[in-house]
Amino acid sequence: MADLVFENGTYKTPPDLKRHWLAAVSPTLAFYSGFSLIVFRSASLAKRGVYGYEEWRSSSVDVLRQLERAGCRFEVTGAEHLQEAGDSVVIVGNHMSMLETMILPSLVVPFRKATFVVKQSLIDYPVFKHVMRSRHPITVTRDNPRADLKAMLAGGVERLDAGVSIIIFPQTSRTDDFDPKQFNSIGSMLARRAKVSLVPLAIKSDAWENGRVLKDIGRIVPSRTVRFAFGRPLRIPGKGAEEHEAVVEFIASHLDRWRAAEPG
């Protein structure tokens, strides 16, 4: 599928994009019918050791296009900020659904190498584990906060020093509601320690709902526009408290504005 075209750091779903024939009847079926093939193909490449950044970016674009063909619309702004802050950055965003984990490589990797901070369970996930392990993410268990913090800081600094940016969702779990009290400051702590910039990221991804039985497999709701907004890089001259609050305000204000614009 064709690569994404950014104009002045902005991407929007082309209005003439061809929809899947099933989209009018079942957007969910239209999406998952192709998504499973993308995952299996990516896992096969990863198992063979030939799944690098270009393959990761390409498969992420395929997932985005599959969502668009199921009827979803994307609006991405601020991608130019990913080029403004040197070799590596810490990207800090809210976490709504599985969508951002699958889509962010298509938005970030064209500009810089990156990896995620993820739960250990995600790299043990059937099939998908091969893809995640190939990206050398920082893993946390959520069972031991002290050990998780140590792993994130040590692993994060190591990767950032090597020129690999870190994408982190500092929430306890995925949720449609953004609660600043549940949004910790690990992103600003890591950026400060590694002496790199912090890039805020606001995400609205409820078009891919969290599932009731399997959290990663939920309904696809095309009436909800998918939105990503990257903010200006923030340097951290002090302890990072002000920068953390700036990230929180960036995310909260974008979510409020986006929800006010959503019909119904």
Steps between C-alpha positions, in 0.01 A plus 500: 500500500610859434704683764346780701541849358561775756447862402653747745499230767135412440336184369131453426322201353448564127129561431511277190657199676331179386303325775487126563181346362410378850539842662140608447373182666761425767801732543631265769502197271639709215795599717584172671475302176816674381662586832563138593687446172720804566590373848581147381710634212691734733555224756636272229756764397594565863554128569737489201692800633414726207256737670682831534382859530390520136293182529350623829406833346355330192283255695378787720396691187317186386303492828413869466380446144297199611326718759436767236356242262268394784374860508723667763632851443838619628624848582864539606658836584836620628714228341752768409587524871655153480779655293570797726672343800824329403574131473264350757201607710255366754146500357236502774133439424171383645392142431148421377518179302707250304483736203787730600735209562438379145490840327774709663786333307346634177502853647830503692742269316501707177666773709709307757575155641281413797377228731239466776477444871259204518356252747677165518174331403507671160830341400367162612187541286445219244630589151534874574783429746742445212435850368534671837815312598665597172463868600692454827244680717541585867280257693324553832296261713278746694550263799803679646492880445852550634648238267295633207627854559859378514454302177338792317766750600797272432361351179368836383831683543684218323271518196482879491880521510504263201269732305178305553204706619267365768120497478337471840141498629527587872152375596411195706270369225331594173196719546281744307509739797815700565574530872811709575526328840559169320756653262839474667811706428732221383528664156642825633723306742645297214546801272674689779735215581590440134523875429262481205177679409149397598236493225134511613254281311122521523312196371135434427473137387159387625412402143664170598317410820649288775343156489281356776648150486840564341604860564698527175208387283212746512250662266606737223288818511574716192279789615775588752787679327846373593722792605866539588659834592873534567608804701814711492806338661557604860846528651529427872739742673367425850332206670236452229186583699405793277560303184289212633213740570539644150461151352190436711348831391583431136324163507199614705434809287518306175268227626248761619506676165476179299209365703312828469533472122384138484138460385265336748 
